[in-house]
Amino acid sequence: WEMLSRLLAAAFAIEASMETRRNLVIGCVGDGAGLEFLTWLQELDLPNPEAALMDPDSVDFPERGDRLYAALSAVAGAVASDPTPDRWLAGWRVLEKAASQSPD
């Protein structure tokens, strides 16, 4: 699951196709868990990590902890895929915005 988290963060960062994401999920965790996870993932309606990095104030983060974790993991993956100093600082601004919006 940890590897899948990293792979999906990278896939979201490069806007990989849904078919590519599906292959990554099923390849990492198998058919049963993978299909269940993909259903959960489709229902998340998460903010675009690149949009969040460009303007953290324009993003409304999910209130549910599992969805917030997924959104922030995608942002971290986007920063890790292109770790410039500006993106690193933008990533911290995103975390600050998420923390102020969902303090629990």
N, C-alpha and C positions, 0 to 999 in steps of 0.2 A: 504494500500500500504506500510505503514511503517513496519507492521508486515511481509508482504511478502518479503520486502527487507532483513529483518533479517533472515527469514527462508531460503531464497535462498542463502544468504551468507554462512550460515551453511551448506546447501546442497552442494554447490560448494566446500567448505572446506573439506568435507568428501567424495567428488566425488560420490555423490548419483546418482542413475540412472536417465535417462531422464523421465521415468515414474513417479518416485517419485517427481521430480521437477514439472512435469505437474500437479500432484495431489495437490501439495502445492499451485501452482498458481491458479488453478481453485477453490480450496477450499477457498482461501482467497478473490478472486475478482470476481468469477463467470465465466460462460462459455464464454460469448461474449468478455469481456475485457481480460479474461484469454487467450483465443486462439489468440487474436491479440497480446498480450504481448509475448506469446510463439514464435510467428512468428518473432517478433522483436528480441527476445533473441537469436534465432537460427542464425540470420544474424549478430550478433555482432562480433563473432570471437574474444573473449576476451582472454587475457593472463591468464594462470593458476595462481591463487593467491598464491599457495604454491611455485611455481617456482619463482614468483616475490619476495617473502619473502627470498628465499634462495640466489638469485642473482639479485638484482634490476637493475644492469647495463645491464643484458642480455635481458631485456624486452623492447619492443617497445610499448608504450601505444597508444591507439587510439587518434586521433586528435579531433574527434567530442566530444562535451561536454557530451552528453547523454551516449556515450560509455565509456568515461573516468570515469564518475560518477559510472557506473555499475562496471567497473574494480576495482576502488578504494573501492567501497562498499564491493566487494567480498574479497579484501585484509583485510579490517577492520573486516569483519565477521570471516575470518580465524584466525586473531589474537585473537579476542574475544572468539573463541571456544577453544583456548589453550593459555591463556594469560601469558606466561612466560616473564621474563624480556628481554631475547634475542629476542623473537618474537615481543615484543613491540618496541624495538629499530629498528628491521628490518622493521616493519611497517612504522616507521617514515622515514627510508631511502627510502622506496618505494614512500612515499608521496613527499619527496625531489626530487627524480628522475622524478616523474610525473610533478611536478611544474616546474622543469628546462626544461623539454621537451615541456610543453604546458603552458607557462606563463599566457595566457589569461584565 
